């Protein structure tokens, strides 16, 4: 008897025309490191009395479909997750390389259908009505560069054969931490030990009464862009900015030698005043838990730019 193994797991993704309705075609094979995306339905203990000490059978509660997908930050496939987070990009270029610019602030977000497959069982689970709630990643000196996409789905349909057909494939051109850089107001920011970036759409689940137990939708509310930078304490630049309550522009970028790049610009970053601790003879470090807001000049909070050979998302 075959046993399911993560090494043989598959994932395919496509954007929906109608929320909650998987498209008949147009799926793309997606690279991923792990996935907790799934549907669960807890049981409620019976509260009834008068039948002895042994409880009565439990009752099924509402179905919840959500989870995280850990994906590589690469030059091509990551564009699908950026589109899910920000909406359709503005694409320029008549031939490769193409420049895809994603902007925050869209009133509506596209929904996706995502199928995860375990061919040994076989089990193919189609998650329809997926909307991206949160996208986060870390920057550091070494290690594998991945992002976590948190999704809210409408429901799960499980079958023994795939519904994604033959998915299209992309070239995996993966960025690494070695390709990363951070700028503040256009100037390289030195002494940075690590950085975290989290963009959240703060989805509002529409939990209406339905016979199938599914939600009616997931609407984006006020977005949030937060993060953390940990720096070696070498000057007062960031501390002075925090004390003065001023905003700065932060740019987090990755560039491959072949020319592909991913640039994430936060137009108005506000820093809190940190506690500067001396914990021993080693170097002193300071941590800033920053927050972003809408920039009056740019008219938005952030801009993500992906340059690659993909013509359209």
N, C-alpha and C positions, 0 to 999 in steps of 0.2 A: 504494500500500500504506500503510495506516494505521500510525503509529508511536505507541508508548505515551508519554504525557506525564503528569507528576505532577499537572498542573492538572485532569485529568479523573479522577484516582484516587478511589476510593470506599472507605469502611470501614464495616462493619456489625458489631454486637456483640450477643451474647445469652448469658445465663448457662445453664449446662448442668444438667440433672437428674442425668444419669449422666456421670461423668468420661470424657472422650474421645468422647462421642457428641453431635454437633451437634443442637440442637433443630430441629424442623420449622418452627417459627414463633417469633415474639417478638423478632425482631431490631430493633435501633435504630440509626439512622444516626449515626455519631460524627464530630465534627470532629477533625482532626489536622493537624499541620504536616509531619511526616515519619515514616517507619517503616522500620526495618531488620528487622522480623519476617520470618523465612523459615527454610527448611530447607536444610541443606547436608550433603553426603556426600563427604568427602575420599577421595583415592586413596592406597593404600599401595604404595610401590615394592617390586618383587619382590627378595628377598634370595637367590634361588637361583643357583647357579653351574653351570658346565659347558655353557653354551649360547653361548659366545662373549662378545664385549665388548658386544654390543647387549642391552639388558635385555629380560626377559620382560614380558608385559602386567601392568599394576598390578591390585591387588585392591581392591574397594570396602570402605571402613571403615564404622563406625556412622553413623547419621543423627542429626544434631543440629538441633532446631527451637527457636529462641529469637530474641530481638531486643528492640529498644527502640521505643517509640512516643512521639513528642513531641506532647502535647495541650495545648490552652489550659486554663487554670484558669478555669472559668466557673461559673455558678450552677446549671446543670442537668446537663449531660453529665458533669461531673467527679464526680458522685455515683457513677457506675458504677465509676470507678477507685478511689474510696474503699471501695466495697463489696468490690472485688477485693482490696484491701490489708488490710482489717480484718474483713470478714464482714458479715453482715446488720446494718443499723442499727436503732436504736429510734426509731420515727417517732411524733411527736405532732402534734395539730392535727386538727380536724374539717373544716376547709376551709383553703384557701390563705391565708396562707403555712404550709407544713409545716416542721417542725423534724426533721432527720435527724441522730441522734447515733451516731457510729461510735467504738468503743472498741478499744484494742489488747488483745492477750492471748488471742484466740480460738484454740482448739486445732485447728480445721480451717478451711480457706478455700474459697470457691466457685471453681469452674472456669468458664472462658468459652470460647465459640467466636467467633473473629474472622475475618471474611472481608474480604480486600482485593481490589478489582476494578480491572482496567484494561480498559475496554470496547472500546478500539480494536483489541486484538490478536485476539480477546478472551481474557483470562485472569482467572479468578476463583479465588483461593487461599483455601481454608478451613483455618484453623489451629484444631484442636480440642484440648481439654485444656489450655488456657492458664491458668496460675496466675501471679499477680503476685509477682515476687521483690523488686522495689525501686521505690519512688516517691520522687522528689526534685524540688526546685524551688529557685529563688533569689529573694530579695527585693533590690531595688535602687531607685534613684531614677527611672530611666527605662527605656524599652525595652518589648518585648513580654513579657507574663507567660505562661510555659509551664511545664509539668511533664513529666518524663520517666518513663514507666512501663516497667520492665524485666520481660519476660515469659519464662516457660519453657513451651513447648508440648509436647504429646505427638507431634503429627505434622501433616503438610501433605497436603491433597488438592486437586489442581488440576483445574479444569473450564473449559469454554467458556461456560457459563451460570451465573448466580448461583444459589446455594442459600439465600439469605437472604430470598427473596420480595420484598415491598415493605416496607422497613424503616420503622418509626415515626420521626418527626422531632421534634426538640426545639427550643425557642427558644434561640438563642445569646445569652446575656447574659454577656459576658466581663468578668472583673475585670482591672484594670490595676494597675501598680505604684503609681499615684497613689492607689488606694483602700486601700493597705496601711498597717498600723500594727503596732508591736511593744510589748508590755508585759512588765514584770518584776514579779512579785508584785502584779499589778493596777494598776501605775503605768506610764505611758508611759515607755519607755526612749529617751532622747535620744542624739544624737551617733552614731547607727548609720549607717554608710556602706553596708554590704551584709550580707546574711545568707543562709545556705544551710541547707536542711533535707533530710535523707535518712532515710527509713524503709525498713528491709530486713527481709524475712521469712526470709532466709537459707535458701532452699529446698534440700532434700535430694532430689536426683534418684534415683529408684528404677530403676537401670539393670540390669534383669534380662535374661536371654537370651530373645529372642522371635524368631519367624520374620519379623515385619514390621520389626524393627529399632527399634521405638519403646520409649520408657520406660514403666514401669508406673504412674508417678505422680510427683508433686513435693510432698513433705511439708514443712510449715514447721517450723523448729527454733527455737532461741533468737533472738528478734527483736533488732534493733539500731536505735537512733534516735540519730543523730549530726548534727552540723552545724558551722557556723562563723559567727561574727559579727565583723565588723570595725568598730571604733568609733574615733572621734576621742577621744584621751586628754584628758578634761576633769576627771575625778575618780577616786577610788580605790575606788568601790563594787564594781565587778566584780573588781578585783584583790584586794581584801580578802576577798571571798567565795571566790575561788580559793585564797588562802593558808589560810583557815580550813577549807577542805574542805566547805563548806556547800552545800546545794541550794536552788534557787529555782524558781519556776514561770515559764515563758515562754509568752506568747501571741502567735501570729502570725495576724493577721486581715485580711480584706478585706471592705469593705462598699460596696454600690452605693447611689446616692441613692434608688433605688426600693425599697430595703429588703432585697434579697437579700444574704446574707452567707456567708462561709466563715471559720470560726475553728478554728485548730489550737492546742490547749493541750498543752504538755509539762509534766507535773506535777512532775518532779524533774530539774532540769538541773544538772550538775556541770561546773565550769569548771577548766581547767588554768591554772597560773600562767604568764603569757605573758612573752616577752622584749620589753621596751619599748625600741625602737631610735629613735635620733635620726639620720635619714638626710640631713638638710639643713635649710634654712631654712623649709621648709613645715611644716604642722601635723603633729604626732606622732599616729600611729595605733597601735592595739593589736589583735591578732587572737586570738580565743579559739576553739579547736577543742573544742566542748563535747560532752558525752556525756549521755544520759538513762538513767534507771533506773526501776524500779517504785517508785511512791510508796506508802508504807504506809497513808496515810490514804485515798487514792482507790482503792487496790487495783489500779492499772494504771499504765502508763507515759504514755499520751497519750490525748486525746479530740479527735476531729474533728467539728465541727458545721456542717451545711450547711442553710441556710434558703432555701427556694425554693417554687415552685408545683407541684413534682412530688409526686404523692400517695404513691407507693411506688416503691422500687427492688427 
